[in-house]
Amino acid sequence: MKTNSKYVSKKPDYRGFVVYDEIENNTWQTLMEAQLKIIQGRACDEYLKGLEFLNFPVNRIPQIPEVNEKLQKVTGWTVEPVPALIGFDRFFKLLSERKFPCATFIRTPEELKYLQEPDIFHELFGHCPMLAHPVYADFMQRYGELGVGQTPDVQKLLARFYWFTVEFGLINTPQGLRCYGGGILSSMGETVYALEDPKVRYERFDALNILRTPYRIDIYQPVYYIVHSYESIYNVLKDDFIDLIKKSQSLPEFRALFPKKEKPLENEGLELIE
């Protein structure tokens, strides 16, 4: 996991509060106003209910203690301020304790639409609403527990599973495909792209296939894995998931058709090779 960042998180005071300036609060407001419109009809009901429950302010960045006061009451989760990027060991340890790591910086106005590093808008708006859902909350804790003490190669594949579920997951609903992944729901462009671009490829949720699928962080995803329930992703972690990871290591990766270096947000898709 990358641990160097051009951004610097702001240090909370003794109350856990952070002072944000007018530009930072305006950036939050711009992102909120845009994304609240975009996610309608595209976000899953569970996310929308969580977002309504958390009731983030529109005109300023929420303070983490405010979020924790609500979130802890329903699922026992809290948000933990961290530096911009942290290593795998701390990441998994925090999740195992029902603490969601959150950098306290917000992107610059120049990077409103695209940011490779997770900022406070991505973490709070993208991820925290789903942590108010009991099954999903338990799934996230179990995921963290699995990663604690694992070797770097196993943690790397756990990160791949996280990418295609927690960050860029879609769910099939009676109303059609909906987004639940925080990476999608905090992105102005990818929320629309993931559901409406004809080049997108959809695959049914299959943990072994996910573990064999390469990805890049600086492009829209060429393939998304679709779940039918949050119980399904939780249940796969209850089984011998580490054994499944080891099985995936004995199999070839699916072949990525995107080049190793290219401009952000461009890709040529991903071919799944059996």
Order of alpha helices (4+ residues) and beta strands (2+ residues): alpha-alpha-alpha-beta-alpha-beta-alpha-alpha-beta-beta-alpha-alpha-beta-alpha-beta-alpha-alpha
